[in-house]
């Protein structure tokens, strides 16, 4: 998943297209991963008995956060992310969304709605438009 994420970022797509591709990438990963394996891996990781696995997961998390910050900064430059939202808030917001779709009861059903889900996310962090 990390390699496909880097490939998406390297394409330098506009903000919305990048988020859609990243969302689809995550859902495709969840779809390919056996549900029980994923749950066992997360349970094992949270126990942190294995130092090597813990380091790998921490490295992956740092890389993921760095990529997400790059996406937010790109969105701000394109005028697609409201400047009133801090990096910290955006990271928490997206982390909550990702953890939500990681729930097996949700990710089984969300695949047909990837574009809509991403559209709602984008509109939620977009600057307000002043009609007038």
CNS distance restraints for C-alpha pairs under 8 A (distance, minus, plus):
assign (resid   1 and name CA) (resid   5 and name CA) 6.11 0.50 0.50
assign (resid   1 and name CA) (resid  25 and name CA) 7.31 0.50 0.50
assign (resid   1 and name CA) (resid  26 and name CA) 7.54 0.50 0.50
assign (resid   1 and name CA) (resid  29 and name CA) 6.61 0.50 0.50
assign (resid   2 and name CA) (resid   6 and name CA) 6.26 0.50 0.50
assign (resid   2 and name CA) (resid  60 and name CA) 7.86 0.50 0.50
assign (resid   3 and name CA) (resid   7 and name CA) 6.26 0.50 0.50
assign (resid   4 and name CA) (resid   8 and name CA) 6.25 0.50 0.50
assign (resid   4 and name CA) (resid  25 and name CA) 7.38 0.50 0.50
assign (resid   5 and name CA) (resid   9 and name CA) 6.34 0.50 0.50
assign (resid   5 and name CA) (resid  22 and name CA) 6.72 0.50 0.50
assign (resid   5 and name CA) (resid  25 and name CA) 7.28 0.50 0.50
assign (resid   6 and name CA) (resid  10 and name CA) 6.10 0.50 0.50
assign (resid   7 and name CA) (resid  11 and name CA) 6.51 0.50 0.50
assign (resid   8 and name CA) (resid  12 and name CA) 7.44 0.50 0.50
assign (resid   8 and name CA) (resid  13 and name CA) 7.90 0.50 0.50
assign (resid   8 and name CA) (resid  18 and name CA) 6.90 0.50 0.50
assign (resid   8 and name CA) (resid  21 and name CA) 6.93 0.50 0.50
assign (resid   8 and name CA) (resid  22 and name CA) 7.22 0.50 0.50
assign (resid   9 and name CA) (resid  13 and name CA) 7.48 0.50 0.50
assign (resid   9 and name CA) (resid  18 and name CA) 7.18 0.50 0.50
assign (resid   9 and name CA) (resid  67 and name CA) 7.86 0.50 0.50
assign (resid  12 and name CA) (resid  18 and name CA) 7.76 0.50 0.50
assign (resid  13 and name CA) (resid  17 and name CA) 5.92 0.50 0.50
assign (resid  13 and name CA) (resid  18 and name CA) 5.58 0.50 0.50
assign (resid  14 and name CA) (resid  18 and name CA) 6.12 0.50 0.50
assign (resid  14 and name CA) (resid  75 and name CA) 7.99 0.50 0.50
assign (resid  14 and name CA) (resid  78 and name CA) 7.98 0.50 0.50
assign (resid  15 and name CA) (resid  19 and name CA) 6.30 0.50 0.50
assign (resid  15 and name CA) (resid  71 and name CA) 6.74 0.50 0.50
assign (resid  15 and name CA) (resid  74 and name CA) 6.37 0.50 0.50
assign (resid  15 and name CA) (resid  75 and name CA) 5.20 0.50 0.50
assign (resid  15 and name CA) (resid  78 and name CA) 7.36 0.50 0.50
assign (resid  15 and name CA) (resid  80 and name CA) 7.32 0.50 0.50
assign (resid  16 and name CA) (resid  20 and name CA) 6.21 0.50 0.50
assign (resid  16 and name CA) (resid 122 and name CA) 7.03 0.50 0.50
assign (resid  17 and name CA) (resid  21 and name CA) 6.08 0.50 0.50
assign (resid  18 and name CA) (resid  22 and name CA) 6.06 0.50 0.50
assign (resid  18 and name CA) (resid  71 and name CA) 7.62 0.50 0.50
assign (resid  19 and name CA) (resid  23 and name CA) 6.01 0.50 0.50
assign (resid  19 and name CA) (resid  71 and name CA) 7.86 0.50 0.50
assign (resid  19 and name CA) (resid 118 and name CA) 6.76 0.50 0.50
assign (resid  20 and name CA) (resid  24 and name CA) 6.12 0.50 0.50
assign (resid  20 and name CA) (resid 114 and name CA) 7.25 0.50 0.50
assign (resid  20 and name CA) (resid 115 and name CA) 6.42 0.50 0.50
assign (resid  20 and name CA) (resid 118 and name CA) 5.82 0.50 0.50
assign (resid  21 and name CA) (resid  25 and name CA) 6.01 0.50 0.50
assign (resid  22 and name CA) (resid  26 and name CA) 6.26 0.50 0.50
assign (resid  23 and name CA) (resid  27 and name CA) 6.25 0.50 0.50
assign (resid  23 and name CA) (resid 114 and name CA) 6.86 0.50 0.50
assign (resid  23 and name CA) (resid 118 and name CA) 7.12 0.50 0.50
assign (resid  24 and name CA) (resid  28 and name CA) 5.97 0.50 0.50
assign (resid  24 and name CA) (resid 111 and name CA) 7.89 0.50 0.50
assign (resid  24 and name CA) (resid 114 and name CA) 6.47 0.50 0.50
assign (resid  25 and name CA) (resid  29 and name CA) 6.17 0.50 0.50
assign (resid  26 and name CA) (resid  30 and name CA) 6.26 0.50 0.50
assign (resid  27 and name CA) (resid  31 and name CA) 6.04 0.50 0.50
assign (resid  27 and name CA) (resid 101 and name CA) 7.98 0.50 0.50
assign (resid  27 and name CA) (resid 107 and name CA) 6.85 0.50 0.50
assign (resid  27 and name CA) (resid 111 and name CA) 6.64 0.50 0.50
assign (resid  28 and name CA) (resid  32 and name CA) 6.23 0.50 0.50
assign (resid  29 and name CA) (resid  33 and name CA) 6.16 0.50 0.50
assign (resid  30 and name CA) (resid  34 and name CA) 7.80 0.50 0.50
assign (resid  30 and name CA) (resid  35 and name CA) 7.81 0.50 0.50
assign (resid  30 and name CA) (resid 102 and name CA) 7.22 0.50 0.50
assign (resid  30 and name CA) (resid 107 and name CA) 7.26 0.50 0.50
assign (resid  31 and name CA) (resid 107 and name CA) 7.75 0.50 0.50
assign (resid  31 and name CA) (resid 108 and name CA) 7.55 0.50 0.50
assign (resid  33 and name CA) (resid  37 and name CA) 7.11 0.50 0.50
assign (resid  33 and name CA) (resid  38 and name CA) 6.51 0.50 0.50
assign (resid  34 and name CA) (resid  38 and name CA) 6.24 0.50 0.50
assign (resid  35 and name CA) (resid  39 and name CA) 6.23 0.50 0.50
assign (resid  35 and name CA) (resid 104 and name CA) 7.03 0.50 0.50
assign (resid  36 and name CA) (resid  40 and name CA) 5.99 0.50 0.50
assign (resid  37 and name CA) (resid  41 and name CA) 5.97 0.50 0.50
assign (resid  38 and name CA) (resid  42 and name CA) 6.20 0.50 0.50
assign (resid  39 and name CA) (resid  43 and name CA) 6.12 0.50 0.50
assign (resid  40 and name CA) (resid  44 and name CA) 5.99 0.50 0.50
assign (resid  41 and name CA) (resid  45 and name CA) 5.98 0.50 0.50
assign (resid  42 and name CA) (resid  46 and name CA) 6.13 0.50 0.50
assign (resid  43 and name CA) (resid  47 and name CA) 6.55 0.50 0.50
assign (resid  44 and name CA) (resid  48 and name CA) 6.70 0.50 0.50
assign (resid  44 and name CA) (resid  49 and name CA) 7.52 0.50 0.50
assign (resid  45 and name CA) (resid  49 and name CA) 7.63 0.50 0.50
assign (resid  45 and name CA) (resid  50 and name CA) 7.79 0.50 0.50
assign (resid  45 and name CA) (resid  53 and name CA) 7.07 0.50 0.50
assign (resid  45 and name CA) (resid  54 and name CA) 6.47 0.50 0.50
assign (resid  45 and name CA) (resid  57 and name CA) 7.79 0.50 0.50
assign (resid  48 and name CA) (resid  53 and name CA) 7.71 0.50 0.50
assign (resid  48 and name CA) (resid  54 and name CA) 5.88 0.50 0.50
assign (resid  49 and name CA) (resid  54 and name CA) 8.00 0.50 0.50
assign (resid  50 and name CA) (resid  54 and name CA) 6.18 0.50 0.50
assign (resid  51 and name CA) (resid  55 and name CA) 6.13 0.50 0.50
assign (resid  52 and name CA) (resid  56 and name CA) 6.27 0.50 0.50
assign (resid  53 and name CA) (resid  57 and name CA) 6.08 0.50 0.50
assign (resid  54 and name CA) (resid  58 and name CA) 6.04 0.50 0.50
assign (resid  55 and name CA) (resid  59 and name CA) 6.07 0.50 0.50
assign (resid  56 and name CA) (resid  60 and name CA) 6.13 0.50 0.50
assign (resid  57 and name CA) (resid  61 and name CA) 6.05 0.50 0.50
assign (resid  58 and name CA) (resid  62 and name CA) 6.18 0.50 0.50
assign (resid  59 and name CA) (resid  63 and name CA) 6.19 0.50 0.50
assign (resid  60 and name CA) (resid  64 and name CA) 6.04 0.50 0.50
assign (resid  61 and name CA) (resid  65 and name CA) 6.11 0.50 0.50
assign (resid  62 and name CA) (resid  66 and name CA) 6.15 0.50 0.50
assign (resid  63 and name CA) (resid  67 and name CA) 6.21 0.50 0.50
assign (resid  64 and name CA) (resid  68 and name CA) 6.18 0.50 0.50
assign (resid  65 and name CA) (resid  69 and name CA) 6.13 0.50 0.50
assign (resid  65 and name CA) (resid  91 and name CA) 7.39 0.50 0.50
assign (resid  66 and name CA) (resid  70 and name CA) 6.27 0.50 0.50
assign (resid  67 and name CA) (resid  71 and name CA) 6.31 0.50 0.50
assign (resid  68 and name CA) (resid  72 and name CA) 6.24 0.50 0.50
assign (resid  68 and name CA) (resid  91 and name CA) 7.41 0.50 0.50
assign (resid  69 and name CA) (resid  73 and name CA) 6.10 0.50 0.50
assign (resid  69 and name CA) (resid  87 and name CA) 6.96 0.50 0.50
assign (resid  69 and name CA) (resid  91 and name CA) 7.67 0.50 0.50
assign (resid  70 and name CA) (resid  74 and name CA) 6.11 0.50 0.50
assign (resid  71 and name CA) (resid  75 and name CA) 6.12 0.50 0.50
assign (resid  72 and name CA) (resid  76 and name CA) 6.17 0.50 0.50
assign (resid  72 and name CA) (resid  81 and name CA) 6.89 0.50 0.50
assign (resid  72 and name CA) (resid  87 and name CA) 7.64 0.50 0.50
assign (resid  72 and name CA) (resid  90 and name CA) 7.84 0.50 0.50
assign (resid  73 and name CA) (resid  77 and name CA) 6.25 0.50 0.50
assign (resid  74 and name CA) (resid  78 and name CA) 6.25 0.50 0.50
assign (resid  75 and name CA) (resid  79 and name CA) 6.14 0.50 0.50
assign (resid  75 and name CA) (resid  80 and name CA) 4.92 0.50 0.50
assign (resid  75 and name CA) (resid  81 and name CA) 5.12 0.50 0.50
assign (resid  76 and name CA) (resid  80 and name CA) 5.70 0.50 0.50
assign (resid  76 and name CA) (resid  81 and name CA) 4.70 0.50 0.50
assign (resid  76 and name CA) (resid  82 and name CA) 6.69 0.50 0.50
assign (resid  76 and name CA) (resid  83 and name CA) 6.68 0.50 0.50
assign (resid  79 and name CA) (resid 126 and name CA) 7.83 0.50 0.50
assign (resid  79 and name CA) (resid 127 and name CA) 7.41 0.50 0.50
assign (resid  80 and name CA) (resid 122 and name CA) 7.64 0.50 0.50
assign (resid  80 and name CA) (resid 125 and name CA) 7.65 0.50 0.50
assign (resid  80 and name CA) (resid 126 and name CA) 5.13 0.50 0.50
assign (resid  80 and name CA) (resid 127 and name CA) 6.59 0.50 0.50
assign (resid  81 and name CA) (resid  85 and name CA) 7.84 0.50 0.50
assign (resid  81 and name CA) (resid 122 and name CA) 7.79 0.50 0.50
assign (resid  81 and name CA) (resid 125 and name CA) 5.43 0.50 0.50
assign (resid  81 and name CA) (resid 126 and name CA) 4.61 0.50 0.50
assign (resid  81 and name CA) (resid 127 and name CA) 6.02 0.50 0.50
assign (resid  82 and name CA) (resid 125 and name CA) 5.94 0.50 0.50
assign (resid  82 and name CA) (resid 126 and name CA) 5.12 0.50 0.50
assign (resid  82 and name CA) (resid 127 and name CA) 4.21 0.50 0.50
assign (resid  82 and name CA) (resid 128 and name CA) 7.64 0.50 0.50
assign (resid  83 and name CA) (resid 127 and name CA) 7.52 0.50 0.50
assign (resid  85 and name CA) (resid  89 and name CA) 6.28 0.50 0.50
assign (resid  85 and name CA) (resid  90 and name CA) 6.53 0.50 0.50
assign (resid  85 and name CA) (resid 125 and name CA) 7.62 0.50 0.50
assign (resid  86 and name CA) (resid  90 and name CA) 6.27 0.50 0.50
assign (resid  87 and name CA) (resid  91 and name CA) 6.07 0.50 0.50
assign (resid  88 and name CA) (resid  92 and name CA) 6.28 0.50 0.50
assign (resid  89 and name CA) (resid  93 and name CA) 6.00 0.50 0.50
assign (resid  90 and name CA) (resid  94 and name CA) 6.08 0.50 0.50
assign (resid  91 and name CA) (resid  95 and name CA) 5.91 0.50 0.50
assign (resid  92 and name CA) (resid  96 and name CA) 6.08 0.50 0.50
assign (resid  93 and name CA) (resid  97 and name CA) 6.41 0.50 0.50
assign (resid  94 and name CA) (resid  98 and name CA) 6.03 0.50 0.50
assign (resid  95 and name CA) (resid  99 and name CA) 6.04 0.50 0.50
assign (resid  96 and name CA) (resid 100 and name CA) 6.04 0.50 0.50
assign (resid  97 and name CA) (resid 101 and name CA) 6.36 0.50 0.50
assign (resid  98 and name CA) (resid 102 and name CA) 6.12 0.50 0.50
assign (resid  99 and name CA) (resid 103 and name CA) 6.71 0.50 0.50
assign (resid 100 and name CA) (resid 106 and name CA) 7.22 0.50 0.50
assign (resid 101 and name CA) (resid 106 and name CA) 5.47 0.50 0.50
assign (resid 101 and name CA) (resid 107 and name CA) 5.08 0.50 0.50
assign (resid 101 and name CA) (resid 110 and name CA) 7.54 0.50 0.50
assign (resid 102 and name CA) (resid 106 and name CA) 7.08 0.50 0.50
assign (resid 102 and name CA) (resid 107 and name CA) 5.98 0.50 0.50
assign (resid 103 and name CA) (resid 107 and name CA) 6.16 0.50 0.50
assign (resid 104 and name CA) (resid 108 and name CA) 6.09 0.50 0.50
assign (resid 105 and name CA) (resid 109 and name CA) 7.26 0.50 0.50
assign (resid 106 and name CA) (resid 110 and name CA) 6.09 0.50 0.50
assign (resid 107 and name CA) (resid 111 and name CA) 6.79 0.50 0.50
assign (resid 110 and name CA) (resid 114 and name CA) 6.38 0.50 0.50
assign (resid 113 and name CA) (resid 117 and name CA) 5.90 0.50 0.50
assign (resid 114 and name CA) (resid 118 and name CA) 6.12 0.50 0.50
assign (resid 115 and name CA) (resid 119 and name CA) 6.03 0.50 0.50
assign (resid 116 and name CA) (resid 120 and name CA) 6.25 0.50 0.50
assign (resid 117 and name CA) (resid 121 and name CA) 6.39 0.50 0.50
assign (resid 118 and name CA) (resid 122 and name CA) 6.12 0.50 0.50
assign (resid 119 and name CA) (resid 123 and name CA) 6.12 0.50 0.50
assign (resid 120 and name CA) (resid 124 and name CA) 6.00 0.50 0.50
assign (resid 121 and name CA) (resid 125 and name CA) 6.63 0.50 0.50
assign (resid 122 and name CA) (resid 126 and name CA) 6.02 0.50 0.50
